[in-house]
Amino acid sequence: MWLKFAIQKSLDRFDEDKQLVFINAWNEWAEGNHLEPDLKWGHQYLQATQKALIKY
């Protein structure tokens, strides 16, 4: 939900060449901030990210 909001806010507020949304990794901080599955949630965060991005 927050990602859809961030994307829409960027689309509404900025010119096309300045529409950016940064996603920082929620796991693997020591190894370089990769977006990847984890043991607790599996692929759920990645699937939610994909779902939010499909619309755009």
C-alpha positions in Angstrom: 0.0 0.0 0.0 2.8 2.5 0.9 4.5 1.8 -2.4 1.4 2.5 -4.5 1.0 5.7 -2.5 4.6 6.7 -3.1 4.4 6.0 -6.9 1.1 7.9 -7.2 2.5 10.9 -5.3 5.6 11.0 -7.6 3.4 10.8 -10.7 1.1 13.6 -9.3 3.8 16.0 -8.1 6.7 15.8 -10.5 7.5 16.1 -14.2 8.0 12.8 -16.0 11.8 13.1 -16.0 11.8 13.6 -12.2 9.4 10.8 -11.2 11.4 8.6 -8.9 10.6 6.3 -6.0 13.5 4.8 -4.1 13.1 1.4 -2.3 15.7 0.5 0.3 16.1 -3.2 1.0 14.4 -4.5 4.1 16.9 -7.3 4.7 20.5 -8.2 3.9 21.9 -4.9 5.2 25.4 -6.2 5.7 25.6 -7.6 2.2 24.6 -4.6 0.2 20.9 -3.9 0.6 19.4 -6.4 -1.9 15.7 -6.9 -2.4 15.3 -10.6 -1.9 13.2 -13.2 0.0 13.8 -13.9 3.6 13.1 -16.8 5.9 10.2 -15.1 7.8 8.2 -13.7 4.9 9.5 -15.6 1.9 8.6 -13.8 -1.4 5.7 -11.8 0.1 7.5 -8.4 0.0 8.8 -9.0 -3.5 5.3 -10.0 -4.7 3.7 -7.0 -3.1 6.4 -4.8 -4.8 5.6 -6.4 -8.1 1.9 -6.0 -7.6 2.3 -2.2 -6.9 4.6 -1.8 -9.9 2.4 -3.7 -12.4 -0.1 -0.9 -12.6 2.6 1.6 -13.7 
